[in-house]
Amino acid sequence: METNNNLNMAVMDPEHRARVEKSLKRKLDARCGLFVLIYIMNYLDRNNIASARLKGLQTELNLDDTQYATCLSILYVGYILMQVPSNIFINRIQRPSLYISIVMLVWGLISTLSGVATNFAGMVTIRFFLGFVEAAFLPGALLILSKWYTRTELTYRNAILFCGNIISNAFSALVGAGVLSNMQGTLGHSAWRWLFWIEGGVTMAVAISAAFILPDLPTNARGFTEEELQVARLRMTEDVGEADTDSDEDPVFGGLMMVLKDPKVYVMMLSLTAYVVGLSFNAFFPTLTGTLGFDYVPTLLMSSPPWVFACLVSLANAWHSDRTQEKFWHIVGPIVGGLVGFIISMSTDVVAARYVALFLQASSYAGFIVFYSWISSSFPRPPAKRAVALAIINAFSQLGNVAGSYVWNLKENGYRKSYGIVTAMFGITIVGCFIFRLMLVKLNTQLAEGEATAWQTQPDVAAQTAKDGDISQSHEENGGQDKAGFRYLI
């Protein structure tokens, strides 16, 4: 599609531009809303093994606790291996919506195969390939969102996306309760097998719709007017003072090389990994709720309200983060709430207090969401670098899920030792975020004093920036900035 039909966005009437931008965001929000449903299915297909365990999966497949933990952790091996190559690829193609649709169709098919596993070898193989294919979704979705939404909008949109993750924790419990209660022995199969078949089938149905609903790029997305696409590109240029495009001079793996040379990446990798270990309770949430002493159906049903609460907290926290353009305290605050929940769980056997603690633990996800928007805003250009940064930080953090699979084998005293481990991990996360904040403060000081530049601009990217609009005039009317005015969000 031709990207410029001589529409001069810089001299567009401000009121007309506001109407075009409102229409753009309305369409975009509606279409990106499908990401929430996809993420729900992504997490259901990944974590329904926890609900299946309560109704005999571990017993029927003759798995000991270590083998079950391996079935959980092996998924993240495949997940780690595929994320960076997938995001490099998705950043270079013109139809990311079609790519995500195909990937989702394949992982839905693999998920249904979990229902035919008969032993440890079969289940561990299926889980590996499930993670390998599912790896494309989250970093890909985050990249697509970062190509459409500015830094003042992205955290809240990420929160809506991650609510798919959070809701799935609640929804999986409800689906699990329905299937596991009513389908035992249906057509001669165990209820836990039906759980995989039903959820995998729904995933494949949703995958087909994704190819037609999800947006592609601001240069070629269907369903938008040319004016809306022009405004979409100009919004991203105004956000940091440069067009959101890669240089033709950059090699295929140029983004990877830039990321590997940036020390900020390693601080974020280690911090997010510790955070993920701290959040590893989510895969065992029905089991932890089971320590309250109720039967399996009430246990599954009681697992849902904490995640609904977490979703509401996450949306409010993300909205305030966007409004204030602050990241650090919007990450640390929810972590502190989770720490209080861990301490309550370790220090009392009172059922009501331990249930309240589960709410606090679940709400710690709110900071996790802000963390991802901090990645996008800290590596804004070029998009190839942002794509790899999102993927490599997220991929490395999955080592936390591998480790977390074994943390919860310590069942003594209501998992008190396990809670001690995740408490320490949250502490490490806070320290890591503080170090990262200090790094950004130093960089902002250097940028203000003209001693550093946030990134290097290639001539063809500078030309595209000029083509998308007269940035200097747009500043006055739309609150944009040139590259020299860019500052990292802290």
N, C-alpha and C positions, 0 to 999 in steps of 0.2 A: 504494500500500500504506500502511496506517496505520502510523505510525512509533513509536507508543507505546501499548502495551496494558496500561498501569498496572503495568508491571514496574519495581520500584524497584531499579535496579542498585546503588545506593549501599549498600543493606542486604543485598545478596546475600551469602550465606556465602562467605568467601574461597576455600575449597576448591572449592566448586561453581563459582564464577566462574573459577577456574584451569582446571577441566575444560572449561568452555564456551569459554574463550579458546584452549585447546589444540586443541579441535575446530575452532574458527573458523580458526585459522592453518593447520591441516592441510588443510582444504578449500581455503582461499585459495591456499596454496602450490601445491597440485596444479593448480588451475584457471589460476592465473597462469603456470604452467609453459609453457602454450601460447605465451605471449609470446616465449619463447626460440625456438621453431620459426618463429614469424612473423618474428622479427628475422633469423633465418638466411635465410629466403626473401627478405626485404626487401633484405638485403645481397647475396645471390647475384644477384638480378635487377638490382641496381644495378651490381655490379662484375664480372659475368661477361664484360664486354667486354674486360677485361684478359687473361683466359685466351683468349678468342676471337682476340685480336690475335696470339697466338703461332702460330695455325694459319691465318692468311691473311685475317682480316677486313679489316685495313688495306689489304692488297694488292688483294683482290677488289673493294673499294669505291673503290679509287683515292684513298685518303686520304693526304695528306702528314702530317708530324708535328704541324703546327699544327692541321690539321683534326681529327685524332684527339684532340688535347688539347681542342679545342672541343666535341667530342662528349662528353667527360668533364665539362667544366665547365658546359655548358648545362643539364645535369640539375639542378645546384644553383641555377640561376636560378629554375626552377619550384619547387624545394624551398623556397627562401627566401620566395617570394611567398605560399605557401599556409599556412605553419605557424601564424602568429598567428591568421588568421581561423578556421582549423580548430580550434585549441585554445579559442578563445572559444566556438565552437559546441559542442564536446564537453563543455565545462564546464557548459553550460546544458541539455543533453538528459538524458533518463532512461535511455536504452539505448545507452551508448557501445559495448557489445559488438557490437551490430548495425551501428553506423556503421563500426567498424573492419573488420568482415567485408565490408561492401559495398566499402569503399575497397580492401581487399586483392584482392577479386575483379577490380576494374577495373584495378589495376596489374599483376596477373598477365596479363590480356588484353593490355595495352599491351606488356608485356615480350615476349610471343610475337611481336608484330609486328616486333621487332628482327630476327627471323630472315628477314623478307621484304624488308628494306631492300636497295636496289640502288645507292645513291649517298650522297654526303655530305648532301644536303638531306633525304632520307628519314630517315637515321639521326639527324641532329641534331633533327629534329622529334619523332621518337619519344622520344628521350632527354629532351627538354624536358617533354613531358607525363608521362613516367614519374616524373620528379622532382616534378612538380606534385601528382600523386596520392599518391605515397609519403610526401609531407611530413606527412600526417596521423598516421602511425603512431608515430614515436618520442616526440614531445612528448605525444601522447595517452596512450601507454602509461605514460610517466613520471608523468603527472597521475593516472591511475587508481591506480597503485601508491601515490602519495602520499596518496590518499584512504583507504587501508586500513592502511598500515603506519606505525608511529611513527618518530620520528627515531632511535631506538636500533635499528631494524630495517631501515631503508630502504636504507642503503648496500649491504648484503649482497644484498638483493633486486634492487637495481639492477644489482649485479655479475652476478647470475644472468641477468638480462635481457641485459646487454651481452655475456655469454658467447655469446649468439646471434650478435652481431656478430663476436666473435673467432673462434668456431668456424667461421663462414661463410668466413672467410679461409682456414682450413685445408680446410674441406669443399669450397669452390669449386675449389681446386686438385685435389682428388681426383676430383670430378665431371668437371672439365675434362679430367683425364688419361684417364678412362674414355671419355668421349664423343668427345674429339678424337682418340683413338687408334683407336677401333673403328667410327666411324660416317662416316668420310670417304667420300663418294660414295653413301651409302645413299639409295635412291630418287632418285638424281641430284642430291642436295644436298650442299653442303659440311658438314663436321663442325661448324663454328662456328655454322651456322644451327640444327642440331639441338640445340646447347647451349641456345640461347634458347627453343626450342620445348618442350623437356623441362622445363626449370626453370620456365618460365611456366605450364605445365600443372599441375605440382605445387603451385605457389602458389595457383592457383584452387581446387584440391581442399582445401587447408588452410583457405582462406578460408571455405568453407561450414561447417566445423566450429567456427570461431571464434564464430559467432553463438550457438551452444548451450553453449559451454564457458566463455568469458571471463566474469568477474563484471561486474556493472554498478556500482551504488552501495551504500553501507551502509544506505541507506534502502529499497531495493527489490530487491536482488539475489536471484535465484532460487537454490534449492538450499541456503539457510541457514535455520536456525530463527529465530524472532523473538528469542529470547534471544541468539543469536549476533550478530544485527544490532544489538541494543541494546549488547552489549559492544563491537562494532566502533565504534559511534559514541562510546561513552564513552571508549574507548582514545584516540581522536583528540582528544577534549576534554581529557582528563588530560594529554596530551602537551605542550600549550602553554597550557592554561587557557581554551580557548574552542572552541565547537562549530565543526566544519569545514563551515560553510555560508555562503552569501552572503546579504546583506541584500536584501529585496525593494525597498528604496529605492535600491539602486545601479543605475545605468543599464547598458545592454548593454555599452558600451565603458568602463565605470568602471574595470575592471581594467587596461585599456590606459593610461588617464590616470594611474593610480597608479604604474604601472611607469615611464612616461616622466618622472615627477617624482622618481624615486628614483635618486640618483647611484651607488648600489651596482651598479645594473644595467649601467651603462656600463663600469665597471671589469671586471665579469665578461664582458661582450660582447667587449671588446678582448683580455682574457686568453685566453678560450676560442678566439677566432679565431686568435691566435698559436699556440695548442696544436694546433689543427686543421691549420694549415700544417705544423707540425712532424711531425704524424702522416700527412701526405699520401703518405708512402712506401707505405702499404697498398694504394693503387690500382695501384701499380707493382711490387708485391712479387714476382710471378713474373718480371718483367723484371730486378729487382735480383738475384734468386736466379740468373738466367741469367748474370750477370757472373762467376759461379763457374766457368763454362766447360763445363757439362754440356749434353746434348741436352734437347729440350723436355719429354719425359715425365719423366726424372729431375729436371728443374728444377721441374716442377709438384709432384712428390711431395716434393721437399725443401722446398717452400714451406710444407708443413703443420706439421711439428713445432714451429717457432717460435711458432705461434699456439696450439698446445696448451699449451705452456709459459706463454704469456701469460695464458691462461685460468686456469691454476692460481695464478699469481702474483696475478691480479686478485681471485680469490675470497679468498685469504688476506689480501690487503691490505684488502679491503672488510670482512671479518669483524673484523679488528683495529681498523679505523676505528670501526665500530659499538661495539665493546667498550670502546674508550677515549674515544669521542665526540670524536675529534680529526680535523681535515680537512687542514690545511695541509701537514703533513709527510707525510701519506699521499698527497698529490698530488705534492709535490716529490721525494720519494724515487724513485718510478718514473721521473720525468723525468730525474733524474740518471743512472739506469741507461741510459736511452735515449741520453743525451749520450755516455756511455762507448762505446756501440755505434756512434754516428756517428763518433766520433774514431777508433775502430779501423778503420772502413771507409775513412776518408780517409787513414790513415797506413800501410796495409800492403796488399800484394797476396797474402799467404799465404791460401790457400783456407780452411783450417781456422779461422783467426782471423776471416776475413770472415763465415764461416757462424755462428760464435759471436756475432758482432756483430749478426746478424739476430735472434737470440734476444733480445738485450738491447733492440734497437729495438722489437720486438713487445711486450715486457713493459712498455714505457712507457705502454701503454693502461690499465694498472692505475690510474694517477692520474686519467686521463680519466673513469673511472667515478665515483670519489669526487667529482670536480668537479660532476657532475650532482646528486648528493645534497646537495652544499653549496648549490646553487641552491635546492632544495626547502626545506631547513632555514633558509635565510636569508630566504625570503619565505613564511612559513608561513600567514599569514592576511591578507586573506580569500582563499578559493580562486580567485576570479576573478583576483586579482593574481598568485597563484602560477602559474596556468595560462598567463597572458600572459608572465610572466617566463621560464618554461621554454621557451616557444615563441620569444620574441623573441631570447633569448640564443643558443639553438640555431640559429635562422634566420640571425642575423647571423654566427655562426661559420662558416656554410657559405661565406661569402666566402673563408675559408681554403682550402676545397676548390677553389673556382674558381681562386685563385692557385696552389694546389698542383698543379693540372693542368699548369701550365707550368713549375714548378720543375724537374721531372725531364726537361726537354728538353736539359739540359746534360750530355751523355753523356761528355765528355772525362775521361780518367783514372778510369774507374769511377764516374762521377757525383760526383766530388770537390766540384765547385762546388755541386751540389745539396745535398750533405750539409752544406756550409758554411752554406747558407741555413737549413736546418731546425735546425741547431745554434743559430743566432742566434734563431730563433723560440722554441725551448725556453727560451732565456735570458730573453726578453721575458715568457714565460708565468710563470716563477718570480717575476720582479719584480712582475707584475700581481697574482699571488696574495698576495704579501707586502703590497702596498698594501691589498688587500681585507681581509686579516687585521687590519691596523692599524685599518681603518674599523670592523670588528666589535668589536675590543677597546675602542675609544672608545665605541661605542654601548652595550656591556655596562656600562661604567663609568657612563655616564649613566643607564642603567636602574637600576643598583644604588643610585645616589644620588637616584633619583626625579626626575631632570631631564628624562626623556624617556619616551615610550611607544612600544612596538614597532609598534602599529597602533591605529586607532580602531575601537571596537566600537559597532555600531548596536543600538538597543533590541530589535529583533526577533531579532537574533543572540544577544543576552544572554538573551532569553527561551528560545530554543532550547537554549542551554547549560544553563540551569536545568532544562529539561524532560528533557534526556538523563540527568541524575543530579545528586545532591548532591555537588558537587566537593570541598567541604571535608572531608567524611567519607571520600571516596574517596582523598584524598591519603594519609591515614595508612595505609590498607590496601594501596594499589596504587602508591605512589611517584609520584603525579601532582603537578601544580603548578597554582597559579592563574596568571592572566595576569601579575600583578605579579612572579611569580618566574621569568618567561621570560628566558632568556639565549641569545644566538646561539652556535652552535657554531663554534669556531675551530680 
